[in-house]
Amino acid sequence: MKKIITFFDAKPYDRAWFDQANTKYEIRYQESKLTPDTVGLAAGSDAVCAFVNDTVNAVVIDRLYEMGVRVIAMRCAGYSNVDFKEAYGKVSVVRVPAYSPYAVAEHAMGLLLDVNRKIHRAYNRTRDFNFSLVGLTGVDLHGKTVGVIGTGKIGRTFIDICRGFGMRVIAYDPYPAEDAGIEYVTLNDLLARSDVISLHCPLSDQTRHILDAAAFARMKPGVFVLNTSRGALIDTEALLDALNSGKVRGAGLDVYEEEAELFFEDNSGSIIKDDQLALLVSRPNVVLTAHQAFLTEEALENIAQTTLQNLDEYFADQPLTNEVCYRCDVGRVVEDCRKWRKERCF
């Protein structure tokens, strides 16, 4: 009998690639996000597949455990929405650590090019046959200093792209990539020296609001800020103040800290009650996309294949290559951590 996977927050592009890659599971697609109110849809399932804006809190985890679900397959790299302490010993959590660093890094550069050269504004003008160039002046990126916060695969791919533009690169990461030829500096030094700052780090207690009012105060006047990682890395109110003062010349954002109830959905017929989001969207020097940096055919194929491979490992009682638990500490061996012995976390 086929194992049953309940797939939350399903979109047409998800279905297309998972249906193509799937050969052994019965996948029940649900359009609803996973929340305490919708978790009951997983009744009768062997596993749940969740996404970045689903709610995988203690209530959801306990309910899944009661229903007999023993594995949650996150089809994304981020997992800040998962209560791992509650999951430990009950429900295994696996993820897709890397689907396409090129997709996200290329989108970050696209945001920079757009917000710098005001391509979105020029596009809107020419559709009205307005061919004026007034207000469209940008700067050369060649020779400018880009500060990259986070040098995992995506951050390093973005660095390669920036070097191709002739930009100088500096970086900050608590765990520097060895032999990568990257100039690492302190966070304060990066903030003070950079003409462009791009975020490529996970969201954690240590990185939440890593760009806050104090951080913006340390930046050079006229800096560009890019975020294709997690919305809560930036204090939105502080960003708006920095945009208003001119400290930040422009912002390219693919994420927003209060996006969970809005992104991935068509809200064009609704009144948006989020004043900060409304202010960001209204700014001519802000380019905001809807968490689409990952959205390439190659990435979607990798997400589907890796997610299904993660489930294959679980149901075959094999070690879980991409397991995450609250005791795991990336880059360092935790005492008596089974993962480092190539075993399951529990």
Secondary structure, DSSP 4 states (H G I P E B T S, - for coil): -PPEEEE-S--HHHHHHHHHH-SS-EEEE-SSPP-TTTGGGGTT-SEEEE-TTS-B-HHHHHHHHHTT--EEEESSS--TTB-HHHHTTT-EEE--S-S-HHHHHHHHHHHHHHHHHTHHHHHHHHHTT----TT------TT-EEEEE--SHHHHHHHHHHHHTT-EEEEE-SSPPTTS---B--HHHHHHH-SEEEE-----TTTTTSB-HHHHHHSPTTEEEEE-S-GGGB-HHHHHHHHHHTSEEEEEES--TT-TTTTTS--TTS----HHHHHHHH-TTEEE--S-TT-SHHHHHHHHHHHHHHHHHHHTT---TTEE-TT--TTSPPTT-GGGGTS---
